[in-house]
Amino acid sequence: MRHRVTWFEIPVIDLERAAAFYEAIFGVKLLRDTVADIPHAIFPVAEGGVTGALVTRAPTSPGPHGATVYLACESVELAIERALSGGGALVMPGTTLTNIGTIAAIRDPDGNVIGLHAASSS
């Protein structure tokens, strides 16, 4: 079975501000595109074909009460540092889970709570 997550959308208010925030955290360039007349900033495709986008109009609104998406990063600590310097806030500090890796949660400038995950180096 492939990954259960195949696409995600993070609702945002200001697409360029949000794209700059996520580009800084993950050290990637998001592709700007318009899909079905909706501006998107699309994350690079990850191993296994999983990706998603920042969108200014989605079935949900920005905020801390929706689903939590966990995005992979090489270092949770570094991603937290970058998030804080980019206007984000720490929601849950880094926590190491046996056989899973380290997780944490941040709040982006639009109020979305986003999980961070760095896999175990086993």
C-alpha positions as a Markdown table, in Angstrom:
| # | Residue | x | y | z |
|---|---|---|---|---|
| 1 | Met | 0.0 | 0.0 | 0.0 |
| 2 | Arg | 1.2 | 3.5 | -0.8 |
| 3 | His | 1.1 | 6.4 | 1.6 |
| 4 | Arg | -2.4 | 7.1 | 3.0 |
| 5 | Val | -1.7 | 10.8 | 2.6 |
| 6 | Thr | -1.6 | 11.7 | -1.1 |
| 7 | Trp | -2.5 | 15.4 | -1.0 |
| 8 | Phe | -3.0 | 18.1 | 1.6 |
| 9 | Glu | -4.2 | 21.7 | 1.6 |
| 10 | Ile | -3.3 | 24.2 | 4.1 |
| 11 | Pro | -5.7 | 27.2 | 4.0 |
| 12 | Val | -4.0 | 30.6 | 4.1 |
| 13 | Ile | -5.0 | 34.2 | 3.9 |
| 14 | Asp | -1.9 | 35.7 | 2.2 |
| 15 | Leu | -0.4 | 33.2 | -0.2 |
| 16 | Glu | 3.0 | 34.9 | -0.7 |
| 17 | Arg | 3.5 | 35.4 | 3.0 |
| 18 | Ala | 2.6 | 31.8 | 3.8 |
| 19 | Ala | 4.8 | 30.5 | 0.9 |
| 20 | Ala | 7.8 | 32.4 | 2.2 |
| 21 | Phe | 7.2 | 31.1 | 5.7 |
| 22 | Tyr | 7.1 | 27.4 | 4.6 |
| 23 | Glu | 10.0 | 27.9 | 2.1 |
| 24 | Ala | 12.1 | 29.2 | 5.0 |
| 25 | Ile | 11.2 | 26.4 | 7.4 |
| 26 | Phe | 11.8 | 23.5 | 5.0 |
| 27 | Gly | 14.4 | 25.1 | 2.7 |
| 28 | Val | 12.4 | 24.4 | -0.5 |
| 29 | Lys | 10.9 | 26.4 | -3.2 |
| 30 | Leu | 7.1 | 26.1 | -3.6 |
| 31 | Leu | 5.7 | 26.2 | -7.1 |
| 32 | Arg | 3.1 | 28.9 | -7.7 |
| 33 | Asp | 0.3 | 27.7 | -9.9 |
| 34 | Thr | -3.5 | 28.2 | -10.4 |
| 35 | Val | -5.6 | 25.1 | -10.2 |
| 36 | Ala | -9.4 | 25.4 | -10.9 |
| 37 | Asp | -9.1 | 29.2 | -10.7 |
| 38 | Ile | -7.5 | 28.9 | -7.2 |
| 39 | Pro | -4.0 | 30.2 | -6.6 |
| 40 | His | -1.8 | 27.5 | -5.1 |
| 41 | Ala | 1.8 | 27.3 | -3.7 |
| 42 | Ile | 2.6 | 23.6 | -4.1 |
| 43 | Phe | 5.2 | 21.8 | -2.1 |
| 44 | Pro | 7.8 | 19.7 | -4.0 |
| 45 | Val | 6.7 | 16.1 | -4.5 |
| 46 | Ala | 8.2 | 14.0 | -1.6 |
| 47 | Glu | 9.4 | 10.4 | -1.9 |
| 48 | Gly | 6.4 | 8.2 | -2.5 |
| 49 | Gly | 4.6 | 10.9 | -4.5 |
| 50 | Val | 3.0 | 12.8 | -1.5 |
| 51 | Thr | 2.6 | 16.5 | -1.8 |
| 52 | Gly | 0.2 | 19.3 | -1.1 |
| 53 | Ala | -0.3 | 23.0 | -1.3 |
| 54 | Leu | -1.1 | 26.3 | 0.4 |
| 55 | Val | -4.4 | 27.6 | -0.9 |
| 56 | Thr | -6.3 | 30.8 | -0.4 |
| 57 | Arg | -9.7 | 29.1 | -0.8 |
| 58 | Ala | -10.4 | 25.6 | 0.5 |
| 59 | Pro | -13.1 | 23.6 | 2.1 |
| 60 | Thr | -11.7 | 24.8 | 5.4 |
| 61 | Ser | -10.6 | 28.1 | 6.9 |
| 62 | Pro | -7.2 | 28.9 | 8.5 |
| 63 | Gly | -7.1 | 28.2 | 12.2 |
| 64 | Pro | -6.0 | 26.0 | 15.0 |
| 65 | His | -9.1 | 23.8 | 15.3 |
| 66 | Gly | -8.9 | 21.7 | 12.1 |
| 67 | Ala | -7.0 | 18.6 | 11.2 |
| 68 | Thr | -3.2 | 18.5 | 12.0 |
| 69 | Val | -1.0 | 17.7 | 9.0 |
| 70 | Tyr | 2.5 | 16.4 | 9.9 |
| 71 | Leu | 5.2 | 17.5 | 7.4 |
| 72 | Ala | 8.5 | 15.8 | 7.2 |
| 73 | Cys | 11.7 | 17.7 | 8.0 |
| 74 | Glu | 15.3 | 16.7 | 8.6 |
| 75 | Ser | 15.5 | 18.3 | 12.0 |
| 76 | Val | 12.5 | 19.3 | 14.2 |
| 77 | Glu | 14.7 | 21.6 | 16.2 |
| 78 | Leu | 15.9 | 23.5 | 13.1 |
| 79 | Ala | 12.4 | 23.7 | 11.7 |
| 80 | Ile | 11.1 | 25.1 | 15.0 |
| 81 | Glu | 13.9 | 27.7 | 15.1 |
| 82 | Arg | 13.0 | 28.7 | 11.5 |
| 83 | Ala | 9.3 | 28.9 | 12.3 |
| 84 | Leu | 9.8 | 31.1 | 15.3 |
| 85 | Ser | 12.1 | 33.5 | 13.4 |
| 86 | Gly | 9.5 | 33.6 | 10.6 |
| 87 | Gly | 6.6 | 34.7 | 12.7 |
| 88 | Gly | 5.3 | 31.3 | 13.8 |
| 89 | Ala | 4.7 | 30.0 | 17.4 |
| 90 | Leu | 5.6 | 26.8 | 19.2 |
| 91 | Val | 2.5 | 24.8 | 20.1 |
| 92 | Met | 4.1 | 21.5 | 21.2 |
| 93 | Pro | 7.9 | 21.1 | 21.8 |
| 94 | Gly | 9.9 | 18.4 | 20.2 |
| 95 | Thr | 9.0 | 14.9 | 21.6 |
| 96 | Thr | 10.8 | 11.7 | 20.7 |
| 97 | Leu | 8.6 | 8.7 | 20.1 |
| 98 | Thr | 10.2 | 5.2 | 20.1 |
| 99 | Asn | 10.5 | 3.8 | 16.5 |
| 100 | Ile | 8.8 | 6.9 | 15.0 |
| 101 | Gly | 11.2 | 9.8 | 15.4 |
| 102 | Thr | 10.7 | 13.3 | 16.8 |
| 103 | Ile | 7.5 | 15.3 | 16.4 |
| 104 | Ala | 6.5 | 18.8 | 17.3 |
| 105 | Ala | 3.8 | 21.3 | 16.4 |
| 106 | Ile | 3.9 | 25.0 | 15.3 |
| 107 | Arg | 1.4 | 27.6 | 14.6 |
| 108 | Asp | 1.9 | 29.4 | 11.2 |
| 109 | Pro | 1.2 | 33.1 | 10.7 |
| 110 | Asp | -2.4 | 32.2 | 9.6 |
| 111 | Gly | -3.1 | 30.3 | 12.8 |
| 112 | Asn | -2.9 | 26.8 | 11.3 |
| 113 | Val | -1.3 | 24.2 | 13.6 |
| 114 | Ile | 1.2 | 22.2 | 11.6 |
| 115 | Gly | 2.9 | 19.1 | 12.9 |
| 116 | Leu | 6.6 | 18.5 | 12.2 |
| 117 | His | 8.1 | 15.0 | 12.0 |
| 118 | Ala | 11.7 | 13.9 | 11.7 |
| 119 | Ala | 12.1 | 10.1 | 11.3 |
| 120 | Ser | 14.3 | 8.0 | 13.5 |
| 121 | Ser | 17.8 | 7.6 | 12.2 |
| 122 | Ser | 17.8 | 3.8 | 12.5 |
